[in-house]
Amino acid sequence: MRSVHATAPLGAPPDRFNMAAHVLAPAERLADKNALQILRPNGAERWSYGRLMAAVRGAGTGFLEAGLKPGDRLLLRLGNTPEFPVAFLGAIAAGIVPVPTSAQLTTGEITKMAAQIAPAGVVAGEGVALPEGVARVIPEEVLRGFEALAPCDYALGDPNRLAYIVFTSGTSGSPRAVMHAHRAIWARQMMHEGWYGLTEADRLLHAGAFNWTYTLGTGLMDPWSVGASALIPGAGVAAEQLALLLKRFDATIFAAAPGVYRQILKHHERLALPRLRHGLTAGEAMPVSVRNRWNATSGTQIYEALGMSECSTFISGAPARPAPEGTMGYPQEGRQIAVLGPDLAPVERGEPGELAVHRSDPGLFLGYWGAEAETAARFSPDGAWFRTGDTVAMAEDGAIAYLGRGDDMMNAGGFRVSPLEVETVMARAPGAGEVAAVEIPAGPEASIIALAFTGTATEADLTAHAGEHLARYKQPRAFRHLPSLPRNPNGKIDRRAIRADWPALARR
């Protein structure tokens, strides 16, 4: 049997559609219900569905009155505050294209990214680095005042038109601007049963910051689209305090990166969480040891998902269909998935190959902004399959075992990072010489970005340079000096050899 999985496709969204309108569809019916609670050990800030809808649609009005037009790109430079999802959905409601970005990015990094998309404006949080050369800046305090404005009309239109842009690390070393259509939110319905087991009665606590796209989708928009309550820890809440918040605020579902589960378990030998039904995780592989300890300590299961910026999550375990041991789970109902061999034809089940998503998937991106050739290169020659770069194997029952990346992409706390991006910056450090960035284990349950270099710089020099020019999650945490970098027969840096030899290098 060939490694192809196809189920009945999800029905199409309405011909006139708006992503923000879909997210806030329950708001009028549930105007007084808590849509959002920002949690702290001493209490919570509460947003009703009525207030959330007023803030989002008021933001849409404010952006239009500030001179933005439908189709304009609006760069979001906001910290861990509720204004982030308000600005994101407010822009979409008015037909403006928001571009969420990490608050950790430096001025140089965000200036380079902004140059790709030519934003018409920036929403600016206090203390967050802004790009150079963008004239229209809307401060966060001004955004807060938009809540009092009259609500904007939803800009309805073709569900296939551009709704928002997110950046992802590119294998070329430059972040790529990933374009998503309004229909992307419609496609997320496949996750509700295929991963979350999500209902209107749930209270989903996501441990990420507001301005992380994993939080934005799983932690906020998906609960709101079904009328559930979203719970987000306030800025400064430590991992060891999350267990208290889960219990005190009656969380029924917990979502976090694997590292957060690991941090909680460091501080708690037993977790009494009577309302918690299960946990969710994505962004990087969940170590089996962490999963087993959480199951034993909390009495609940963790369901993992595999996805990417171009398609969100599409392989997952779920309460209704747990992942068999050694696998990530199953393609969600409504997906068309294949495992392709070197000839780009589906391989036999059980054989390794490249994971691919059919181009008809409503959650699949529109393309990379301004990079038509690079977009085309990610598809099979007939244009039918989007190639993810992940190596997997499909079992007879359709379960997917993840075998690794087909390239040298690194994972830093749930963020995919290109080694070329790190190397380009670090090579400019005085005395660095030649450099190579790799991901290495930092123990049985974690990994870090490491840098091999050939020059005369010290570790302190390189650490300082990284701190000035790279977002924290991209900064190397370990360094090794080599006389020369290993290369393959084609003369390219052999990062696999560096990764394999790193333990031996550490003993020298």
C-alpha positions in Angstrom: 0.0 0.0 0.0 1.3 3.4 -0.9 1.9 6.1 1.7 -1.0 8.4 0.9 -3.7 9.4 3.4 -6.8 11.1 2.0 -10.1 11.7 3.9 -13.2 13.6 2.9 -12.1 17.2 2.6 -13.4 19.9 4.9 -16.3 21.9 3.4 -15.5 25.2 1.8 -15.9 28.5 3.7 -18.6 31.0 2.6 -17.9 32.9 -0.6 -17.8 36.2 1.4 -15.6 35.5 4.4 -13.5 37.3 7.0 -11.1 35.6 9.3 -11.8 37.9 12.3 -15.5 37.6 11.8 -15.2 33.8 12.0 -13.1 34.0 15.2 -15.6 36.4 16.9 -18.8 34.7 15.6 -19.7 33.5 19.1 -19.2 36.9 20.7 -22.7 38.4 20.4 -24.3 35.2 21.8 -21.7 35.0 24.6 -21.2 38.8 25.2 -20.9 38.4 29.0 -18.8 35.2 29.1 -15.1 35.4 29.8 -13.3 35.2 26.5 -9.8 36.0 28.0 -8.3 35.8 31.4 -4.7 37.1 32.0 -3.6 35.1 34.9 -1.3 36.0 37.9 -1.0 34.3 41.2 -2.9 37.0 43.0 -5.8 37.3 40.5 -6.7 37.8 36.8 -7.6 40.5 34.3 -10.8 39.5 32.6 -12.0 40.3 29.1 -15.6 39.4 28.2 -16.5 38.4 24.6 -18.4 41.8 24.4 -15.3 43.7 25.3 -13.1 41.7 23.0 -15.3 42.3 20.0 -15.5 46.0 20.8 -11.7 46.2 21.1 -11.1 44.3 17.8 -13.6 46.2 15.7 -12.6 49.5 17.3 -9.0 48.8 16.4 -10.1 48.2 12.8 -11.8 51.6 12.8 -8.7 53.2 14.4 -6.3 51.7 11.8 -8.5 53.0 8.9 -8.7 56.5 10.5 -4.9 56.5 10.9 -4.7 56.3 7.1 -4.2 52.6 6.6 -6.0 51.1 3.6 -7.3 47.5 3.0 -4.4 45.5 1.6 -1.7 47.5 3.5 0.8 45.5 5.6 0.8 46.5 9.3 3.9 45.3 11.3 3.1 44.3 14.8 5.9 45.1 17.3 4.2 44.4 20.6 5.2 42.7 23.8 3.3 40.1 25.9 0.1 42.1 26.2 -3.5 41.5 25.0 -3.1 44.4 22.6 -1.3 41.9 20.3 -4.3 39.7 19.4 -6.5 42.8 19.4 -4.3 44.5 16.8 -4.0 41.3 14.8 -7.7 40.6 14.5 -8.6 44.3 14.3 -6.4 44.7 11.2 -7.9 41.6 9.6 -11.4 42.8 10.4 -10.8 45.9 8.4 -9.0 44.1 5.5 -5.5 45.3 6.5 -2.8 42.6 6.5 -1.1 42.2 10.0 2.4 40.9 10.2 3.1 39.6 13.7 6.8 39.4 14.8 8.7 38.4 17.9 9.4 41.2 20.4 12.9 39.7 20.9 14.1 40.8 17.4 16.8 43.4 17.3 16.6 46.6 15.3 18.8 45.2 12.6 16.8 42.0 12.3 13.4 43.7 12.1 14.6 46.3 9.7 15.8 43.6 7.3 12.4 41.8 7.6 10.4 45.0 7.2 12.3 45.7 4.0 10.8 42.6 2.4 7.2 43.5 2.9 7.3 47.4 2.9 4.8 47.9 5.8 2.5 51.0 5.6 2.7 51.2 9.4 3.9 49.8 12.7 2.1 49.2 15.9 4.7 49.9 18.6 5.0 48.5 22.1 7.1 50.3 24.6 10.7 49.1 24.6 10.3 46.9 21.5 12.8 47.5 18.7 11.3 49.2 15.7 12.5 49.0 12.0 14.3 51.9 10.6 12.6 54.0 7.9 8.8 53.3 8.6 7.1 56.6 8.9 3.6 55.7 10.3 3.9 54.5 13.9 0.9 53.8 16.1 1.9 53.5 19.8 0.4 50.8 22.0 -1.3 53.4 24.2 -3.1 54.9 21.1 -4.2 51.4 20.1 -5.8 50.9 23.6 -7.9 54.0 22.9 -9.3 52.5 19.7 -11.6 50.3 21.9 -13.9 53.3 22.4 -14.3 53.9 18.7 -17.3 52.8 16.6 -17.0 49.2 15.4 -15.6 48.8 11.8 -17.6 46.8 9.3 -16.0 43.4 8.6 -14.3 43.5 5.2 -15.9 40.4 3.6 -14.5 38.9 0.4 -12.9 35.9 -1.2 -11.7 33.5 1.5 -8.6 32.8 -0.7 -7.3 36.4 -0.5 -4.4 37.4 1.7 -5.2 37.8 5.4 -1.9 37.9 7.3 1.8 37.3 7.0 4.1 35.5 9.4 7.9 35.1 9.1 9.7 31.8 9.3 13.5 31.1 9.1 14.5 30.3 5.6 17.1 27.7 4.5 18.7 30.5 2.5 19.6 32.4 5.8 17.0 35.1 5.4 13.6 35.0 7.1 10.8 34.2 4.7 7.5 36.1 4.7 4.7 33.4 4.6 1.4 34.6 3.2 -1.8 33.1 4.6 -5.4 33.4 3.3 -8.5 34.1 5.3 -9.4 30.5 4.8 -6.5 29.5 7.2 -8.8 29.9 10.2 -11.5 27.8 8.6 -8.9 25.0 8.1 -8.1 25.1 11.9 -11.4 23.4 12.5 -9.7 20.1 11.6 -7.6 20.6 14.8 -10.5 21.0 17.1 -11.3 17.2 17.2 -8.1 16.0 15.5 -5.8 17.4 18.2 -7.5 19.5 20.9 -10.8 17.8 21.7 -12.0 21.4 22.1 -15.5 22.4 23.1 -17.3 25.6 24.2 -17.1 24.5 27.8 -13.3 24.3 27.8 -10.9 26.7 29.6 -7.6 26.4 27.6 -4.5 27.7 29.3 -1.6 28.4 26.9 1.8 29.0 28.5 3.2 31.1 25.7 3.3 34.8 25.3 0.6 36.7 23.4 3.0 37.5 20.6 4.0 33.9 19.8 2.0 32.6 16.8 1.6 29.2 18.6 -0.3 31.1 21.3 -2.2 33.2 18.8 -3.7 30.2 17.1 -3.9 27.4 19.7 -4.3 29.6 22.8 -6.6 32.4 21.5 -8.2 32.2 18.1 -9.2 28.5 18.3 -10.9 28.8 21.7 -12.7 32.0 20.7 -14.0 30.5 17.5 -15.9 27.9 19.5 -16.9 30.1 22.4 -14.4 28.7 24.9 -12.3 30.7 27.4 -8.6 31.4 26.8 -6.3 31.7 29.8 -2.8 33.3 29.3 -0.2 33.8 32.1 0.7 37.4 32.6 4.1 38.8 31.8 6.6 37.6 34.4 4.8 34.5 35.6 7.4 31.8 36.1 7.1 28.2 35.0 6.9 26.9 38.6 3.8 29.0 39.1 1.9 27.5 36.2 0.7 24.5 38.2 -1.0 26.8 40.7 -2.7 28.8 37.9 -3.9 25.6 36.2 -5.6 24.6 39.4 -6.8 28.0 40.7 -8.4 28.9 37.4 -9.9 25.5 36.5 -8.0 24.9 33.3 -9.4 22.0 31.4 -6.7 21.9 28.6 -3.1 23.0 28.9 -0.9 23.9 25.9 2.8 24.5 26.0 6.2 23.7 24.4 7.9 20.7 25.8 10.4 22.8 27.7 7.6 24.3 29.8 6.4 20.8 30.9 10.0 20.0 31.8 10.3 23.2 33.9 7.0 22.5 35.8 8.2 19.0 36.6 11.4 20.3 38.0 9.4 22.0 40.8 6.6 19.6 41.4 6.7 15.9 42.4 2.9 15.7 42.3 0.3 17.7 40.4 -3.3 17.8 41.7 -5.3 19.2 38.7 -8.8 17.8 39.1 -10.3 19.8 36.2 -7.5 19.2 33.7 -8.5 16.8 30.9 -5.2 16.7 29.0 -2.2 18.6 27.7 -1.1 19.7 24.2 2.4 20.3 22.8 4.0 21.3 19.6 7.0 23.3 18.2 9.6 20.7 19.0 9.7 17.0 19.8 8.4 16.0 23.2 11.0 13.8 25.0 9.5 10.4 26.0 10.9 10.8 29.5 9.1 14.2 30.0 5.8 12.8 28.6 6.0 9.8 31.0 6.8 11.9 34.0 3.9 14.3 33.3 1.5 11.4 32.8 2.6 9.9 36.2 2.7 13.2 38.0 -0.6 14.7 36.8 -2.6 11.7 35.8 -3.3 13.3 32.4 -2.1 12.6 28.9 -0.2 14.9 26.5 -1.2 15.0 22.8 1.5 16.2 20.4 1.2 17.8 16.9 3.5 18.3 14.0 3.1 21.4 11.8 5.0 24.3 10.3 4.5 28.0 9.5 3.2 27.2 6.0 0.4 24.9 7.2 0.1 25.1 11.0 -0.4 21.6 12.6 -1.8 18.8 10.4 -0.4 15.6 12.1 -1.5 14.9 15.7 -2.6 12.6 18.4 -5.9 13.4 20.0 -8.1 12.3 22.9 -10.3 10.5 20.4 -7.4 8.9 18.7 -4.1 8.8 20.7 -0.8 8.5 18.8 0.7 5.0 18.8 4.0 4.7 20.6 6.9 6.0 18.5 4.7 8.2 16.3 3.4 11.8 16.1 -0.1 10.7 15.5 -2.4 10.6 12.5 -3.3 13.1 9.7 -6.2 15.1 10.9 -9.6 14.3 9.4 -9.9 16.3 6.1 -6.2 16.3 5.3 -4.5 14.8 2.3 -1.0 13.7 3.2 1.7 11.7 1.3 5.2 10.4 1.9 7.3 10.9 -1.2 10.5 9.2 -2.3 13.4 10.7 -4.3 11.3 10.4 -7.5 8.6 12.4 -5.7 6.1 9.5 -6.0 4.5 8.0 -2.8 6.6 5.3 -1.2 5.3 2.0 0.2 4.0 2.2 3.7 6.7 1.8 6.3 9.4 3.2 4.1 10.9 6.6 4.9 10.3 9.6 2.7 9.5 13.3 2.6 6.2 14.4 4.2 4.0 16.3 1.8 0.7 18.1 2.0 -1.7 18.3 -0.9 -2.0 21.8 -2.3 -5.8 21.7 -1.9 -5.5 21.8 1.9 -7.3 25.0 3.0 -4.7 25.7 5.6 -1.8 25.7 3.2 -0.1 29.0 2.6 -0.5 31.2 -0.5 3.3 31.5 -1.0 6.3 33.4 0.1 6.0 37.2 -0.4 8.0 38.3 -3.4 9.5 34.9 -3.9 7.6 33.1 -6.6 10.5 30.8 -7.6 11.2 29.8 -4.0 7.5 29.1 -3.5 7.4 26.9 -6.7 10.5 25.0 -5.6 8.7 23.8 -2.4 6.1 21.9 -4.6 6.4 18.7 -6.6 6.9 19.3 -10.3 3.2 18.7 -11.1 2.3 21.3 -8.4 0.2 18.8 -6.4 2.2 18.4 -3.3 3.8 20.9 -0.9 7.1 19.4 0.3 7.7 20.0 4.0 11.4 18.9 4.3 10.5 16.5 7.2 11.5 12.9 6.9 8.8 10.5 8.1 7.4 7.0 7.7 3.6 6.1 7.4 2.5 3.0 9.2 -0.2 0.6 7.7 -2.9 2.4 9.8 -1.8 5.8 8.7 0.2 6.8 11.8 3.2 9.1 11.1 6.6 8.5 12.7 8.9 11.5 12.6 12.4 10.7 11.5 14.0 14.2 11.3 14.6 17.1 9.1 15.9 16.7 5.5 18.0 19.9 6.0 20.0 21.5 8.8 17.3 23.6 10.3 17.6 24.0 14.1 14.9 24.1 16.8 15.3 26.6 19.6 12.5 26.5 22.1 9.9 25.8 19.5 11.3 28.3 16.9 12.8 26.9 13.7 16.1 28.7 13.1 18.2 28.6 9.9 21.9 27.9 10.6 22.7 30.2 7.7 20.9 33.1 9.4 23.0 32.6 12.6 26.2 32.1 10.7 25.7 35.2 8.6 25.5 37.3 11.7 28.2 35.5 13.7 30.7 35.6 10.8 30.7 39.4 11.2 32.1 39.2 14.7 35.7 40.4 14.8 38.0 37.4 14.9 35.3 34.8 14.3 36.9 33.3 11.3 34.7 30.6 9.6 31.7 29.6 11.6 29.1 26.9 11.6 25.9 26.8 13.6 24.4 23.4 14.7 21.8 22.1 17.1 23.3 19.8 19.8 21.8 18.0 22.8 22.0 19.8 26.2 21.0 16.7 28.1 18.5 13.9 27.6 15.5 16.3 27.3 16.8 19.5 25.6 18.9 20.9 22.9 20.7 24.2 22.2 22.2 26.2 19.3 26.0 25.8 19.2 28.7 27.5 17.1 31.9 26.1 15.8 34.5 28.7 14.7 38.1 28.9 13.4 39.2 32.4 14.3 40.9 34.1 17.3 37.8 35.5 19.0 37.0 34.4 22.5 33.8 32.9 23.7 33.0 36.1 25.5 33.5 38.1 22.3 31.2 35.9 20.4 28.5 35.8 23.2 28.5 39.6 23.3 28.2 39.9 19.5 25.3 37.4 19.5 23.6 39.3 22.2 23.7 42.6 20.3 22.7 41.3 16.8 20.5 38.2 17.3 17.2 37.6 19.1 17.8 35.6 22.2 16.3 32.4 20.9 18.8 32.5 17.9 21.9 33.0 20.1 24.4 30.2 20.3 24.8 28.8 23.9 27.9 26.8 23.3 31.1 27.4 21.4 34.0 25.2 20.1 37.2 26.3 18.3 38.3 24.2 15.4 41.4 24.5 13.2 39.1 24.2 10.2 35.5 23.3 9.5 34.7 19.9 8.1 33.4 19.9 4.5 31.7 17.4 2.3 33.0 16.4 -1.2 31.1 19.4 -2.7 33.0 21.8 -0.4 29.9 22.7 1.7 30.1 22.8 5.5 29.4 19.3 6.9 27.1 20.3 9.9 26.2 16.7 10.4 29.8 15.9 11.1 30.1 18.8 13.5 27.0 17.6 15.4 28.2 14.0 15.5 31.7 15.1 16.8 30.5 17.7 19.3 30.7 15.4 22.4 34.3 14.4 21.4 35.1 18.1 20.8 33.8 18.9 24.3 36.3 16.4 25.8 39.4 17.9 24.1 
